[in-house]
């Protein structure tokens, strides 16, 4: 695995890559508060079969960090991912986009907007926008679990999270999760990727730019307060695998309710002894399931 710099629409981006560039392309998208290193434990189990590319997405790690919140809207993020497939695929479609957490939001949007450039979609503990918005609006368990979204959108949050060597960000990262995989070396790498207040704010801009609406626990959003969805444009037409760490307390089972209405070629696999940070806890299982699905 090695580091590469590349250009997307005139801006500099960074990625970790592994495998033969002539092998089928696998674009791997991380979430919050991670970076390309989220895939470091998975790639050794995939690089013999695929050209694995894990970018630092816009606002993360060593990639471009625009200051304007509007630059983090989904059309921009999807445009980035499409440009990455064009760059690393050398004119070929991606054999798969594999996406975790916030990366899954980009993966789903990419599959809906540009289905011709990816052959398969794999989501790991990530959510389709419609079931997720419904869960956020319900006032139930997922609404309660997602109150942090409102907190992350507040002014001054980046300063608070970056203070004292990211003390509060580390608490957020590991809350009710198994963090035994976080070695001192990895911890140092994450802190370097976060950078400081400006780096944290760039990551938070994904939340600030999102149109998702979060209810208060016990108080569902009124029907008129819900974003409008054109269901016909939110379909995933290619084969779709969902891998799920069953102990996840950030994303609950209700976030997948009704997913089959949007994905006609859906396969779901629950992995019982893992939580939201499944990429680090069970990387070999993740790789085995992906290889089997794509075989």
Backbone as a ProteinNet text record, in pm:
[ID]
protein_1_A
[PRIMARY]
XXXXXXXXXXXXXXXXXXXXXXXXXXXXXXXXXXXXXXXXXXXXXXXXXXXXXXXXXXXXXXXXXXXXXXXXXXXXXXXXXXXXXXXXXXXXXXXXXXXXXXXXXXXXXXXXXXXXXXXXXXXXXXXXXXXXXXXXXXXXXXXXXXXXXXXXXXXXXXXXXXXXXXXXXXXXXXXXXXXXXXXXXXXXXXXXXXXXXXXXXXXXXXXXXXXXXXXXXXXXXXXXXXXXXXXXXXXXXXXXXXXXXXXXXXXXXXXXXXXXXXXXXXXXXXXXXXXXXXXXXXXXXXXXXXXXXXX
[TERTIARY]
85.6	0	88.8	56.1	136.8	49	108.8	38.2	54.1	-54.9	-47.9	-121.3	-73.8	-142.3	-200.2	-317.1	-378.2	-467.8	-507.9	-584.4	-730.4	-820.9	-963.5	-1013.5	-1048.9	-1105.3	-1019.8	-889.1	-796.5	-754.7	-800	-764.2	-688.4	-602.2	-518.1	-587.6	-581.3	-637	-530.2	-554.5	-461.2	-535.6	-466.3	-525.5	-418.1	-461.7	-379.6	-424.6	-328.9	-362	-284.2	-341.5	-277.6	-324.6	-237.2	-273.5	-227.1	-258.7	-219.1	-313.9	-262	-350	-430.4	-389	-464.4	-574	-577.6	-681	-811.8	-924	-1051.9	-1044.6	-1096.4	-1088.5	-1190.2	-1144.6	-1231.1	-1207.1	-1304.8	-1295.1	-1357.2	-1279.5	-1322.4	-1333.2	-1452	-1482.7	-1502.9	-1426	-1431.3	-1542.1	-1561.2	-1658.3	-1594.6	-1675.8	-1634	-1608.6	-1503.1	-1399	-1270.8	-1282.8	-1168.5	-1100.9	-1025.1	-953.1	-917.5	-833.2	-801	-749.8	-686.8	-634.3	-740.2	-867.9	-976.1	-969	-909.6	-907.1	-775.4	-684.2	-550.1	-550.4	-645.6	-650.5	-721.6	-802.6	-880.5	-801.1	-724.1	-655.6	-564.1	-489.8	-403.6	-479.1	-608.9	-690	-758.7	-740.6	-806.8	-710.1	-589.3	-500.9	-452.5	-461.9	-423.1	-526.4	-646	-756.1	-803.4	-776.9	-833.1	-728.5	-751.7	-676.3	-754.5	-706.5	-778.4	-735.5	-830.6	-803.6	-889.3	-823.8	-894.6	-853.9	-936.4	-902.1	-931.1	-856.5	-903.9	-1010.8	-1134.7	-1239.2	-1225.5	-1294.2	-1291.9	-1308.5	-1215.2	-1223.5	-1151.7	-1091.1	-1027.8	-880.5	-802.4	-664.1	-583.2	-520.1	-432.1	-501.5	-631.8	-704.5	-753.5	-801	-848.7	-956.2	-944.7	-1038.9	-1096	-1195.4	-1255.5	-1320.4	-1323.7	-1377.5	-1528.5	-1587.1	-1730.1	-1811.5	-1910.6	-1994.9	-2061.7	-2102.7	-2172.4	-2088.2	-1956.3	-1867.9	-1875	-1947.6	-1959	-2097.4	-2173.7	-2304	-2283.2	-2383.2	-2367.9	-2331.3	-2385.1	-2341.2	-2190.4	-2127.6	-1982.4	-1911.3	-1959.2	-1895.2	-1906.9	-2021.8	-2042.3	-1955.1	-1943.8	-1857.7	-1713.5	-1668.5	-1533.8	-1516.6	-1610.8	-1599.9	-1601.4	-1686.9	-1692	-1559.2	-1500	-1371.3	-1261.4	-1269.7	-1170.9	-1180.5	-1302.4	-1318.5	-1261	-1285.9	-1231.2	-1078.8	-1022.1	-876.7	-810.7	-856.2	-790.1	-837	-956.9	-1007.5	-959.3	-896.2	-842.2	-947.9	-1067	-1174.3	-1264.8	-1229.9	-1312.7	-1407.1	-1520.7	-1607.3	-1539.8	-1577.8	-1529.3	-1599.5	-1522.2	-1583.9	-1673.3	-1632.2	-1714	-1675.8	-1775.1	-1753.3	-1789.2	-1695	-1713.5	-1709.2	-1812.3	-1825.8	-1876	-1821.3	-1853.9	-1900.9	-2002	-2045.3	-2080.7	-2025.3	-2054.8	-2017.7	-1913.8	-1878	-1991.8	-2076.5	-2191.4	-2290.6	-2304.8	-2393.8	-2347.4	-2215.4	-2160	-2177.6	-2152.9	-2168.1	-2309	-2408	-2546.8	-2578.2	-2538.1	-2567.1	-2498	-2376.5	-2303.4	-2376.2	-2423.8	-2494.8	-2623.9	-2688.6	-2813.3	-2787.8	-2685	-2659.7	-2581.9	-2484.4	-2397.2	-2388	-2498.2	-2494.3	-2403.5	-2372.7	-2291.4	-2144	-2100.6	-1957.4	-1922.3	-2018.7	-1986.5	-2071.9	-2007.8	-2075.6	-2142.6	-2090.2	-2144	-2128.5	-2220.2	-2212.4	-2208.9	-2106.8	-2094.7	-2097	-2188.4	-2199.2	-2173.2	-2088.4	-2053.3	-2100	-2197.6	-2252.3	-2268.7	-2351.7	-2387.3	-2532.7	-2587.6	-2732.7	-2774.1	-2883.7	-2952.9	-3027.4	-3033.3	-3088.4	-3234.3	-3317.1	-3459.4	-3488.4	-3447.2	-3469.6	-3405.7	-3289.4	-3222.5	-3301.9	-3346.6	-3425.1	-3554.2	-3617.6	-3738.6	-3709.2	-3596.1	-3559	-3525.9	-3457	-3423.6	-3548.7	-3650.4	-3772.7	-3871.6	-3849.2	-3950.9	-3965.4	-3859.7	-3860.7	-3825.6	-3786.4	-3758.1	-3611.3	-3569.5	-3435	-3326.1	-3344	-3241.3	-3237.2	-3351.6	-3354	-3268.9	-3285.9	-3207.9	-3059.9	-3027.6	-2887.8	-2819.6	-2897.7	-2840.9	-2846.1	-2873.2	-2874.6	-2738.7	-2633.7	-2500.3	-2490.4	-2573	-2568.2	-2597.7	-2697.2	-2732	-2616.7	-2550.5	-2437.7	-2320.8	-2294.6	-2181.2	-2201.4	-2325	-2353.4	-2338.8	-2324.2	-2321.1	-2188	-2194.7	-2072.9	-1986.7	-1856.1	-1762.8	-1733.5	-1801.7	-1781.1	-1641.6	-1590.1	-1456.6	-1351.3	-1362.3	-1266.5	-1274.5	-1396.1	-1413.6	-1357.7	-1381.4	-1335.3	-1183.8	-1121.5	-976.8	-896.9	-962.6	-893.2	-831.6	-718.8	-651.4	-624.2	-556.6	-522.9	-645.6	-751.7	-874.8	-945.3	-938.4	-995.3	-1142.2	-1223.4	-1366.1	-1392	-1309.7	-1326.2	-1295.2	-1193.5	-1164.5	-1279.6	-1340.1	-1454.7	-1569.9	-1593.8	-1699.5	-1668.7	-1545.3	-1500.9	-1528.6	-1498.1	-1503.1	-1624.1	-1721.5	-1834.9	-1913.6	-1918	-1992.3	-1944.8	-1820.1	-1765.5	-1639.2	-1606.8	-1483.6	-1369.2	-1279.5	-1167	-1034.3	-1039.4	-916.6	-822.4	-874.3	-792.8	-708.7	-739.6	-673.3	-539	-433.9	-299.7	-243.3	-137.7	-75.1	-31	18	61.2	-57.5	-168.3	-287.5	-341.5	-337.5	-385.6	-307.7	-176.9	-94	-128.5	-156.7	-191.7	-324.6	-420.9	-549.5	-532.9	-455	-435.8	-365.7	-271.9	-206	-305.7	-394	-494.3	-592.2	-630.2	-725	-664	-536.7	-462.8	-481.7	-601.1	-627.8	-769.6	-795.9	-931.9	-982.6	-899.8	-943.8	-975.2	-894.1	-919.1	-1047	-1072	-1195.6	-1316.4	-1306.1	-1418.2	-1449.5	-1345.7	-1368.7	-1447.7	-1414.9	-1491.1	-1635.1	-1652.7	-1787.5	-1873.1	-1808.5	-1884.8	-1972.8	-1938.1	-2025.3	-2161.1	-2159.9	-2285.2	-2358.4	-2282.2	-2344.6	-2411.5	-2355.2	-2409.8	-2523.8	-2539	-2639.7	-2781.3	-2876.1	-3015.7	-3092.3	-3028.9	-3097.6	-3156.2	-3277	-3345.2	-3362.1	-3323.8	-3324.3	-3430.1	-3522.1	-3625	-3564.9	-3646.9	-3610.2	-3670.2	-3601.8	-3655.6	-3797.6	-3885.6	-4024.6	-4110	-4050.9	-4124.6	-4100.1	-4173.3	-4153	-4171.1	-4098.1	-4116.7	-4253.9	-4316.7	-4442.6	-4417.6	-4518.6	-4503.3	-4452.5	-4498.4	-4457	-4313.5	-4251.5	-4113	-4013.4	-4063.6	-3976.7	-3927.9	-3800.9	-3755.4	-3835.5	-3852.8	-3923.7	-3824.7	-3863	-3777.9	-3848.1	-3775.8	-3824.6	-3776.5	-3862.3	-3822.8	-3772.2	-3827.8	-3786.7	-3640.9	-3586.2	-3447	-3351.2	-3401.8	-3320.8	-3303.8	-3309.6	-3296.9	-3151	-3114.8	-2983.6	-3007.1	-2963.6	-2997.8	-2894.7	-2771.9	-2668	-2672.5	-2605.4	-2597.3	-2542	-2604.2	-2575	-2559.9	-2444.9	-2415.9	-2410.4	-2481	-2472.4	-2409	-2297.4	-2231.2	-2254.3	-2294.1	-2340	-2283.1	-2205	-2162.8	-2281	-2330	-2459	-2458.7	-2341	-2333.5	-2324.6	-2347.8	-2342.1	-2447.6	-2403.8	-2498.5	-2519.8	-2446.6	-2465.6	-2571.6	-2567.9	-2667.8	-2741.9	-2870.1	-2951.1	-3023.6	-3077.7	-3144.1	-3253.8	-3320.6	-3430.3	-3383	-3252.5	-3201.5	-3202.1	-3226.7	-3231.7	-3374.5	-3470.8	-3609.1	-3655.6	-3705.3	-3751.7	-3643.1	-3519.9	-3410.5	-3438.2	-3502.2	-3531.2	-3620.3	-3693.4	-3777.7	-3694.8	-3568.2	-3481.6	-3372.2	-3357.4	-3247	-3302.3	-3319	-3381.3	-3284	-3153.7	-3051.8	-2970.9	-3041.3	-2981.6	-2946.8	-2824.9	-2780.5	-2731.9	-2780.8	-2740.4	-2675.4	-2564.6	-2493.3	-2465.1	-2516.9	-2488.9	-2368.8	-2279.5	-2160	-2173.2	-2196.1	-2246.5	-2147.6	-2019.9	-1923.6	-1849.6	-1917.8	-1855	-1954.3	-1900.7	-1986	-1957.7	-1972.1	-1957.2	-1817.2	-1716.8	-1578.9	-1536.3	-1626.4	-1607.7	-1490.5	-1457.4	-1345.1	-1216.4	-1203.8	-1084.1	-1097.4	-1218.3	-1241.7	-1242.8	-1298.6	-1312.3	-1273	-1151.2	-1114.3	-1111.7	-1071.3	-1064.7	-1204.3	-1298.3	-1436.4	-1494.1	-1469.3	-1516.2	-1463.4	-1333.4	-1272.6	-1327.4	-1344.6	-1397.8	-1538.5	-1622	-1759.6	-1762	-1674.3	-1668.9	-1624	-1518.6	-1469.6	-1576.3	-1645.3	-1749.4	-1863.2	-1899.3	-2008.7	-1972.6	-1847.8	-1805.2	-1759.9	-1750.6	-1701.5	-1795.4
-118.8	0	123.3	218.5	339.5	461.2	577.2	704.3	767.4	826.9	898.8	1031.5	1129.5	1257.6	1265.2	1323.2	1334.2	1457.1	1495.1	1617.7	1584.4	1655.9	1647.2	1788.3	1814.9	1944	2060.7	2045.5	2152.1	2158.3	2065.4	2063.5	1934.9	1943.7	1829.2	1737.1	1609.2	1505.7	1400.5	1324	1219.4	1087.6	978.4	845.6	745.7	639.1	521.2	416.6	354.3	256.1	127.5	16.9	-113.6	-201.4	-291.2	-382.8	-336.5	-415.9	-392.5	-291.9	-182	-83.8	-140.7	-255	-317.2	-410.4	-436.5	-521.1	-442.8	-511	-439.9	-335.3	-217.2	-105.4	-120.7	-98.5	-93.5	40.1	129.6	260.1	249.3	280.5	262	397.7	428.1	560.2	553	632.3	634.2	726.1	725.4	814	904.4	952.1	1045.7	967.4	1001.8	1101.5	1034.8	956.6	879.4	947.6	869.5	918.5	794.1	804.4	689.2	570	596	488.5	397	433.2	345.6	208.9	202.1	78.5	3.5	51.5	-6.9	-153	-192.7	-331.8	-422.5	-364.4	-442.2	-469.3	-372.2	-382.5	-504.5	-545.1	-663	-789	-793.4	-910.4	-897.1	-782.2	-757.4	-726.2	-682.6	-627.3	-730.1	-859	-960.3	-974.4	-921.2	-939.7	-809.5	-695.9	-568.5	-457.8	-352.7	-229	-145.7	-143.4	-82.7	62.5	152.7	296.4	353.3	410.1	473.6	620.3	709.9	852.1	912.5	1015.5	1110.2	1192.1	1180.4	1255.2	1404.8	1483.5	1629.5	1667.7	1751.1	1796	1707.7	1599.3	1503	1483.7	1451.4	1411.1	1510.4	1460.4	1543	1597.4	1579.5	1628.8	1772	1829.1	1968	1992.1	2106	2143.4	2282.6	2293	2424.9	2476.3	2606.7	2664.9	2683.4	2690.5	2717.6	2590.5	2598	2482.1	2429.3	2517.9	2475.6	2382.6	2388.2	2302.1	2155.7	2129.9	1993.4	1934	1994.1	1938.3	1810.5	1723.9	1592.7	1598.2	1689.4	1692.1	1708.5	1789	1805.2	1676.5	1611.3	1489.1	1377.4	1368.3	1267.7	1297.7	1424.2	1463.1	1422.8	1440	1395.9	1246.6	1166.8	1021.3	977.2	1039.3	1005.7	1038.1	1150.8	1189.3	1092.9	1042	944.7	813.8	769.2	648	669.8	786	816.3	817.6	874.5	886.1	750.1	676.3	550.3	434.2	444.5	337.7	344.3	454.8	470.4	437.1	492.8	472.9	355.2	275.2	160.2	196.9	129.4	141.7	75.3	118.1	51.7	-82.5	-187.3	-316.8	-305.6	-220	-197.4	-66	-0.9	105.7	46.5	55.5	1.7	119.9	136.4	261.8	237.8	315.1	302	436.2	433	552.3	663.4	784	893.4	856.2	774.4	730.8	660.5	591.2	522	620.3	736.9	838.1	878.4	892.7	923.4	804.2	683.9	564.2	547.8	566.7	556.9	663.6	786.5	895	871.9	819.3	788	680.1	577.1	467.6	515.8	612.5	666.5	761.2	842.7	947.8	895.4	807.5	758.8	606.2	536.3	389.8	323	392.4	332.9	322.6	388.8	387.9	297.9	225.7	125.3	2	-113.2	-239.4	-298.6	-268.6	-320.2	-214.4	-216.2	-125.8	-208.8	-184.4	-249.3	-141.1	-153.8	-57.9	-131	-71.2	-127.4	-29.8	-70.1	16.7	159.8	170.8	299	294.7	410.1	418.8	482.4	430.1	491.8	614.6	724.2	848.5	841.1	764	765.2	689	562.1	496.3	571.5	632.8	705.1	828.8	906.1	1025.2	988	881.2	836.8	802.8	735.9	700.3	824.5	920.7	1044.9	1124.1	1112.7	1190.7	1125.6	998.5	921.6	960.4	1019.5	1050.2	932.2	819.8	697.2	678.1	551.1	516.8	578.3	574.2	633	784.2	845	989.3	1022.2	944.6	967.3	944	836.9	804	907.2	983.2	1077.4	1222.7	1247.4	1385.8	1453.5	1372.4	1429.4	1509.6	1476.1	1549.9	1697.5	1724	1862.8	1932.2	1859.1	1916.6	1947.3	1857.5	1877	1993.7	2036.7	2149.9	2285.2	2287.2	2413.5	2485.8	2618.1	2699.2	2670.2	2666.2	2642.2	2496.5	2406.1	2263.4	2218.6	2269.6	2228.7	2264.1	2383.6	2425.2	2333.6	2299.6	2212.9	2073.5	2019	1883.6	1875.9	1984	1983	2012.2	2066.3	2108.7	1989.9	2015.3	1914.2	1786.6	1802.5	1686.8	1606.2	1676.5	1614	1527	1567	1484.1	1450.6	1551.3	1525.2	1447.8	1468.7	1392.5	1245.4	1219.1	1080	1018	1094	1041.8	1009.5	1097.4	1074.1	949.6	937.5	826.9	692.2	683.8	554.7	530.1	620	607.9	480	393.1	266.8	176.2	190.9	108.8	37	-73.8	-147.3	-78.7	-17.1	54.2	-17.9	-146.8	-221.3	-223.6	-196.1	-193.1	-66.7	35.5	164.9	161.5	125.1	119.6	261	277.7	410.4	464.5	377.6	423.3	473.9	401.2	446.5	575.5	584.9	706.5	828.3	813.9	923.9	957.8	856	878.9	952.8	917.6	987.3	1134	1159.2	1297.1	1379.4	1317.3	1387.7	1417.6	1322.7	1343.6	1453.9	1461.4	1564.4	1703.9	1714.8	1838.4	1944.6	1985.2	2093.8	2143.4	2263.2	2317.4	2324.8	2374	2387.3	2251.5	2151.7	2018.1	1958.3	1978.4	1927.3	1998.3	2129.3	2202.7	2152.6	2121.1	2069.6	1939.1	1852	1727.6	1756.2	1849.2	1882.7	1946.1	2005.5	2069.5	1970.2	1842.3	1741.4	1740.7	1751.7	1755.9	1887.6	1996	2127.8	2141.5	2078.2	2088.9	1991.3	1893.7	1789.7	1843	1803.5	1844.8	1758.2	1657.3	1569.4	1649	1613.4	1680	1581.1	1624.1	1537.3	1585.5	1497.1	1530.4	1530.9	1563.6	1547.3	1416	1346.5	1219	1234.8	1148.7	1152.7	1253.9	1327	1431.4	1415.8	1328.9	1307.7	1436.8	1445.8	1559.5	1552.1	1666.7	1672.3	1638	1584	1541.4	1654.9	1774.9	1888.1	1930.5	1883.6	1919.1	1821.3	1713.9	1613.1	1659.7	1633.8	1661.3	1577.4	1629.3	1554.9	1467.4	1342.2	1249	1203.8	1208.4	1151	1006.4	915.9	776.6	714.9	755.8	698.3	727.6	832.9	870.6	820.2	744.5	699.8	548.6	488.7	344.5	303.3	190	128.4	8.8	19.9	-81	-192.1	-168.4	-270.1	-363.9	-479.7	-566.5	-489.8	-512.4	-431.8	-522.2	-512.7	-587.5	-491.6	-525.3	-450.9	-541.3	-496.8	-565.9	-484.3	-551	-476.7	-533.6	-450.7	-485.1	-471.8	-583.7	-586.8	-513.6	-484.6	-416.4	-264.2	-213.7	-69.2	3	103.8	183.4	322	353.2	481.8	469.9	360.9	332.7	205.9	217.8	108.7	34.8	-84.5	-163.1	-87.5	6.9	77.5	161.5	190.2	266.8	185.4	54.8	-30.2	-70.7	-28.8	-67.5	-7.6	-92.2	-47.2	-35.4	-75.7	-62.3	-141.6	-257	-339.4	-272	-169	-95.4	-15.5	7.1	88.6	6.8	-118.4	-201.2	-338.6	-365.2	-490.9	-608.1	-578.5	-684.6	-677.9	-682.9	-658.7	-789.3	-793.5	-901.2	-835.9	-883.2	-827.8	-936.5	-901.4	-993.9	-922.8	-976.7	-923	-995.2	-918.7	-973.3	-943.1	-1045.8	-1029.5	-966.1	-997.8	-954.5	-827.3	-738.5	-613.3	-499.9	-377.7	-259.9	-166.1	-37.5	58	56.4	22.4	23.9	-113.6	-178.8	-314.5	-326.8	-221.9	-229	-264.6	-221.8	-247.1	-373.7	-404.7	-519.1	-651.7	-652.3	-776.2	-754.8	-707.6	-676.9	-799.1	-913.6	-1033.2	-1080.8	-1074.9	-1112.5	-1018	-889.2	-790.9	-825.8	-850.5	-881.8	-1011.5	-1113	-1241.4	-1225.2	-1148.7	-1128	-1049.8	-951.7	-873.6	-961.4	-1039.7	-1126.7	-1227.2	-1285.4	-1383.6	-1318.8	-1197.3	-1126.7	-1092.7	-1056.3	-1012.4	-1127.3	-1246.2	-1361.6	-1394
0	0	0	-84.8	-90.1	-115.2	-97.7	-103.5	-241.2	-292.5	-419.9	-407.1	-481.6	-495	-635.8	-649.8	-781.3	-784.9	-904	-924.8	-954.8	-889.1	-919.3	-945.2	-1068.9	-1106.3	-1055.7	-1072.5	-1038	-893.3	-810.7	-668.9	-636.3	-535.1	-500.5	-401	-430.7	-344.2	-316.3	-211.6	-169.7	-156.6	-185.8	-168.4	-128.9	-62.8	-41.5	-142.4	-210.4	-313.6	-289.3	-336	-323.3	-437.9	-483.2	-589.5	-726.3	-825.8	-964.5	-1029.6	-1083.3	-1149.1	-1265.8	-1319	-1427.9	-1377.3	-1248	-1189.3	-1178.8	-1157.7	-1142.1	-1031.4	-1059.9	-965.4	-853.3	-731.6	-614.7	-544.5	-550.6	-485	-346.9	-243.8	-105	-35.8	14.1	68.7	219.3	292.1	438.5	488.3	619.9	682.4	786.4	878.6	984.2	1112.8	1187.4	1161.8	1112	1007.1	959.4	840	766.2	648.2	568.1	469.5	385.3	465.3	579	662.8	720.3	706.2	751.9	685.5	566.1	487.5	498.7	583.5	589.4	631.5	716.1	761.1	661.3	573.9	477.1	349.6	304.7	175.9	162.9	267.4	250.3	209.5	237.3	203.4	67.3	2	-126.5	-239.9	-207	-309.1	-410.5	-380.4	-478.6	-589.7	-566.5	-660.7	-725.8	-660.9	-706	-697.5	-775.7	-758.2	-658	-535.4	-423.4	-407.1	-408.5	-396.5	-284.6	-183.7	-72.1	-66.4	-116.7	-110.7	26.3	60.5	161	89.4	132.3	64.3	93.6	15.4	30.7	178.1	228.3	366.7	466.4	418.8	508.7	475.6	579.1	560.9	480.8	375.4	292.7	167.8	157.7	40.9	61.1	-47.3	-50.6	54.6	122.6	228.3	199.9	115.2	92.7	220.3	236.5	359.4	355	235.5	223.7	246.8	334.6	364.3	237.9	149.5	27.5	-58.7	-42.2	-120	-75.6	32	84.1	58.2	-29	-64.6	-145.2	-144.5	-207.1	-354.7	-435	-575.6	-591.6	-505	-511.9	-471.6	-366.4	-318.2	-421.3	-485.4	-589.9	-711.3	-745.9	-857.5	-831	-706.7	-669.7	-694.8	-644	-655.6	-801.7	-881.4	-1023.8	-1091.8	-1055.4	-1113.3	-1070.7	-949	-901.9	-980	-1008.2	-1088.9	-1228.1	-1285.9	-1418.5	-1415.4	-1309	-1298.9	-1278.8	-1179.7	-1145.7	-1233.4	-1288.3	-1373.1	-1516.2	-1554.2	-1689.5	-1795.3	-1773.6	-1869.2	-1840.1	-1739.4	-1702.8	-1588.5	-1582.3	-1465.2	-1346.2	-1227.7	-1106.9	-1091.6	-1063	-1033.6	-911.6	-818.7	-699.1	-634.3	-578	-480.6	-345.8	-252.1	-117.7	-22.1	59	133.1	274.4	368.1	510.3	565.4	653.6	725.9	625.5	642.4	548.6	405.4	390.4	256.4	186.7	265.5	207.6	147.5	207.3	150.5	11.4	-3.9	-135.7	-229	-176.6	-258.4	-312	-225.2	-270.8	-375.5	-348.4	-442.6	-576.6	-571.7	-694.6	-774.5	-704.6	-771.3	-835.9	-773	-828	-945.3	-932.4	-1032.4	-1152.4	-1129.1	-1236	-1233.6	-1250.2	-1239	-1341.4	-1449	-1554.5	-1517.1	-1409.1	-1377.7	-1260	-1204.4	-1103.6	-1126.2	-1116.3	-1145.2	-1022	-904.1	-778.6	-670.2	-573.7	-459	-331.6	-250.1	-119.5	-12.6	81	191.2	322	404.3	534.8	642.2	721.1	825.7	774.3	674.1	615.7	573.2	535.4	519.7	387.5	333.1	220.1	273.2	197.7	253.7	296.5	227.4	262	391.2	405.9	534.9	651.9	627.3	735.2	774.6	676	708.5	779.5	738.3	806.6	952.3	976.6	1113.7	1196	1134.8	1205.2	1240.3	1157.8	1176.8	1271.7	1304.9	1377.7	1524.1	1580.8	1723.6	1811	1750.2	1823	1856.6	1857.6	1903.6	1816.6	1683.3	1597.5	1611.3	1630.4	1656.3	1777.7	1883.6	2005.5	1980.2	1908.1	1881.8	1792.9	1716	1618.8	1663.4	1790.2	1837.8	1822.8	1815.7	1797.3	1667.7	1567.1	1440.6	1465.1	1548.2	1579.7	1651.5	1741.1	1814.4	1721.4	1626.4	1537	1441.5	1423.6	1334.9	1404	1534.5	1608.1	1590.8	1591.8	1586.5	1708.5	1688.7	1797.7	1824.4	1754.6	1780	1740	1629.6	1585	1688.9	1744.7	1847.7	1969.2	2009	2125.5	2100.2	1981.4	1951.3	1936.4	1890.8	1868.5	1995.2	2096.4	2218	2292	2357.9	2441.2	2363	2248.5	2164.5	2126	2090.6	2038.6	2142.7	2267.3	2374.9	2349.7	2317.5	2297.3	2168.3	2068.1	1944.3	1967.8	2049.7	2084.2	2162.8	2252.3	2327.4	2233.1	2138	2038.7	1956.4	1912.8	1827.7	1895.4	2024	2091.3	2178.2	2178.6	2270.2	2244.2	2345.4	2340.3	2226.8	2184.7	2076.7	2125.1	2060.7	2087.9	2013.8	2089.1	2028.7	2052.7	2078.9	2106.9	1986.4	1868.1	1747	1735.5	1812.9	1801	1874.5	1802	1857.7	1873.3	1952.7	1961.8	1825.9	1739.1	1606.3	1525.1	1529.6	1456.9	1516.5	1647.3	1712.7	1662.7	1652.5	1603.2	1458.3	1377.7	1237.6	1224.3	1308.7	1304.6	1344	1447.2	1491	1383.4	1314.5	1204.4	1093.1	1063.8	958.7	997	1124	1168.5	1160.8	1196.5	1176.4	1282.3	1310	1403.4	1384.8	1432.4	1426.8	1282.8	1191.2	1051.8	990.8	1023.5	972.1	1026.2	1154.9	1214.6	1154.7	1135.5	1077.1	936.6	859.6	724.4	729.1	824.3	838.7	879.7	971.9	1019.4	910.9	812.1	704.7	629.2	632.8	572.4	643.6	774.9	851.1	826.7	823	806.1	670.2	568.5	433.3	408.1	494.1	470.7	491.4	406	424.6	523.8	580.9	675.3	791.4	830.8	941.4	1055.7	1173.2	1290.7	1388.6	1424.7	1523.5	1663.3	1761.7	1901.6	1951.5	2041.9	2090.8	2144.1	2098.1	2140.9	2069.1	1975.3	1902.7	1752.6	1686.3	1542.5	1463.5	1353.7	1264.3	1199.3	1184.2	1110.7	964.5	900.2	760.6	672.6	697.2	616.2	638	746.8	776.4	715.6	657.9	597.1	460.4	428.5	291.6	192.3	73.5	-30	-107.1	-130.2	-202.8	-330.3	-440.1	-564.7	-567.4	-521.2	-502.6	-632.3	-743.7	-872.1	-904.6	-844.9	-872	-764.7	-670.3	-557.1	-555.9	-675	-688.6	-709.3	-651.7	-673.2	-764.8	-888.3	-988.6	-1001	-954.7	-966.2	-844.6	-850.7	-732.9	-612.8	-497.8	-379.4	-257.4	-192.9	-70.6	47.1	154.8	280	384.8	440.7	551.4	676.8	785.3	902.2	1031.5	1101.8	1236.7	1330.5	1381	1450.2	1583.8	1638.4	1768	1754	1635.4	1610.4	1694.4	1770.2	1849.5	1788.7	1682.3	1613.8	1505	1431.3	1327.7	1367.7	1392.3	1445.7	1332.8	1361.2	1255.8	1181.8	1247.6	1180.6	1062.6	1055.6	941.8	812.8	823.9	704.2	667.8	745.8	717.7	584.8	498.4	367.6	263.1	296	199.3	72.2	87.3	-29.3	-131.6	-90.9	-185.8	-285.9	-251.6	-336.2	-404.2	-364.9	-413	-449.6	-576.5	-618.5	-618.4	-610.3	-611.4	-482.1	-370	-238.5	-168.1	-113.2	-24.8	104.1	218.3	347.5	431.9	496.4	584	715.7	825.3	958	1017.9	1078.3	1143.3	1291.7	1369.9	1505.8	1602.6	1591.6	1693.5	1654.3	1583.6	1541.2	1556.8	1567.3	1578	1460.6	1482.5	1372.3	1312.1	1392.1	1343.5	1294.3	1226.2	1175.8	1079.1	1005.8	912.7	984.4	1108.5	1187.1	1271.1	1313.3	1401.4	1326.7	1206	1128.6	982	956.8	817.7	726.8	779.9	695.7	657	751.1	719.8	615.2	631.5	533.3	394.8	385.8	256.3	198.7	282.8	234.9	178.3	248.2	201.4	70.2	58	-65.9	-182.2	-161.7	-269.4	-311.6	-213.5	-245.5	-324	-285.7	-353	-496.6	-518.8	-651.5	-741.2	-685.9	-763.6	-880.2
[MASK]
+++++++++++++++++++++++++++++++++++++++++++++++++++++++++++++++++++++++++++++++++++++++++++++++++++++++++++++++++++++++++++++++++++++++++++++++++++++++++++++++++++++++++++++++++++++++++++++++++++++++++++++++++++++++++++++++++++++++++++++++++++++++++++++++++++++++++++++++++++++++++++++++++++++++

